[in-house]
């Protein structure tokens, strides 16, 4: 193994990370973080699978259904913003652990919720954990990955999230009709058990430690990583000289995201997060309820239809992961949003007159919009410097949650005021089209190191 004898610097830590070949260590850490993200996604979708039963059991109105959906989303918004700010100060892994603990314990508490008010409050608290973990975990995985093939490596990790959404629908299709909605939340408490594995097996991000000025710690952590990688990959190549001037300022501020080259990036990526998740949750949060209340399908059929849509959406994520390094981020984002707009627009023109028709076209829309949204988890950490990367991701997460909140609200309002199914899907298609226009302005990041993409200075994009 090549020994680095010079005192560590921010640039040398980045160069040493970039020279590491993808190894068993990378896959192991990606899997640990991925399992955590899987259960966060699982918990996120539980309310949608429980609502068809809760409407009958508690006699919920349309307004209460909307509140049940959005309470968790509001919590995720607050959690995303707070966790991003904290993760840039206290560390990536520590904030992931906090998010996991909050999510798991709150899911267990929901099992014993005596009524609607308690459910709303606890879903808000659970949202704090989910919203805090997901963007910070994406930041961490990006920071341990080299530029070459970063797209595929990170998106294969991100597949854990749609897999968690898919598994929630798979499990719900069997558990909810037989054991009730509370059993789903009991299963959702599993993330709390993952704390031990995270603490023992996942080291802090060397890039973050270096950016905070904790260079001896960064060197120590990275030396251990290099030793483990070299055991399976042999002698490591020497670090390449890094021509990019790296900003080692340890503290981040919100102003970092709105100056120089980062202003346009923040605006564009925030819009993409908003429209992507406005469409995503406008569809998925209401589909089981639409199938039962509008088309008169029984609960078992509605949940299986919902499972089919999520399965097709997961397939879209797999396609994105396998092609992202070839087609680039801008093309993937634009094609995903445009494809979703065409699918939903077609459904609106056809009138969305039957459950099977909605199943077909909403599943096609899910293929495109799920692929778009999983790409955003790769794309956003690439746009910001290390000192404020988690804050940038969490700002994207805030607009994500605004979309998650407003999508179901808009759909609920349209339904409550007598709007047709065509109106619902037409509105979602228009939102996807607006997102595609913003995607055309996205900065391409394929094949560049994080330091090349997001230097401390404000040189032109």
Protein Blocks (a to p, Z undefined) as FASTA:
>chain_A
ZZdfbdcdfklmmmmmmmpccdfklmmmmmmmmmmmmmmmmmmmmmmmmmmmmmmmnopa
fklmmmmmmmmmmmmmmmmmmmmmmmmmnojklmmmmmmmmmmmmmmmmmmogbfklmmm
mmmmmmmmmmmmmmmmmmmmmmmpcfehklmmmmmmmmmmmmmmmmmmmmmmmmmmmnoj
klmmmmmmmmmmmmmmmmmmmccdfklmmmnopamlmmmmmmmmmmmmmmmnopaddddd
dfbdcdfbfbdcfklmmgcjllmmmmmmmmmmmmmmmmmmmmmmmmmmmmmmmnopafkl
mmmmmmmmmmmmmmmmmmmmmmmmmnommlmmmmmmmmmmmmmmmmmmnopaafklmmmm
mmmmmmmmmmmmmmmmmmmmmmpcfklmmmmmmmmmmmmmmmmmmmmmmmmmmmmnopaf
klmmmmmmmmmmmmmmmmmmpccfehiafklmmcfblcdZZ
